[in-house]
Amino acid sequence: MKNVEKSIDLGGRKLIAMRDVQDAVAAGASSIVTAANSVVTPSARDFLQQHGIELVTGKAIAESQDAVHPAASSAATGSMAVNRRLFSTPEAEAIKKEICSVGRKLWMRQFVDGNGGNISYRIGPNEVLCTPTLVSKYDLTPDDIGMTDLEGVQVAGSMPRTSELLLHLEIYKAVPEAKAVLHCHPPHATAYAITGHVPPSLIIPEFEVFVGKVAISPYETPGTKAFAETVLPYVKTHNTVLLSNHGIVCWADTVTHAEWYAEVLETYCWTLMIASQLGAPISQISQKQGDDLLALKKKLGLPDIRFDTSRMKECQLSDLEVPSAIALPPTPCDGPPRRGSTATDGDLESLVKSVTDAVMEAMGK
Ligand SMILES: [Zn+2]
């Protein structure tokens, strides 16, 4: 029993999350008014129930009001408005489904464990669809996907956003052409990331064409702003970055393509590890042959920063900026330590051939 009845009006909000109800309870609310069309997250609802706080449904938020979230006027977002309508457009619904199917691929390929990994898509200038926290990527459903602004303030969705979103947002802000960002922990690529080695280039055509060059960023505690900023020196010039002692992050024009980069990198690292166990030196293709692959890539219309000579200079500079304590130059000798690695397929030749054939077939189209 409360001595004083106090109702707090949250009717202007489309999403009511844990923090909102905690604040309301701290302010002494005995009931909370919500808009008829607002969403109360499950954890917020549980919290209210546990504290005996009544939820009162008020009138719906008008569409015009709905289009701009309070976050839009916050100092953090400046004058950049949030278009909340984007969240339920046919395009958003299709992307939510794509995020779920890509999440399932990540889990099936053992690129994520537990609730690990996260996926996002920049659907508008200030709007990002993203996966929720604490959900296995295998179990994702379109209803789990939320939307935030570019500062990470959640503006739609019933589940709280991933805590790793800051990493994605730094990439979107630094690379305008990045539409999708994907973070995961594929074991063989992560093995490189924990040894501070980047895989050597000019070994397998598919990697040259789709990834081409991989950087490694220094370690910081995941989920922090400092961690998110570690990738900044590399993301303008690399679509795939190894995160020291952690995993990888890829960006692309679509969620599907970002996942392809993760697959290509993981297979490449795995193949190199198997090859390193054969005892024979790994042969590289020539720079000229590498250039031919790049020319084919251009012909296929696939984007690559190496087509842009001014950005290539930037790329070479950023390579020099790789912290020397954790990164070694990419040379064929830079294989990972043999100790601890696992060979699951001794038939290297057929593996390399099948990858090469797949690329050649793709290029022939
Ligand atoms: Zn992670």
Boltz pocket constraint, residues with backbone or C-beta under 6 A from the ligand:
constraints:
  - pocket:
      binder: B
      contacts: [[A, 116], [A, 117], [A, 183], [A, 184], [A, 185], [A, 222], [A, 246], [A, 247]]
      max_distance: 6.0
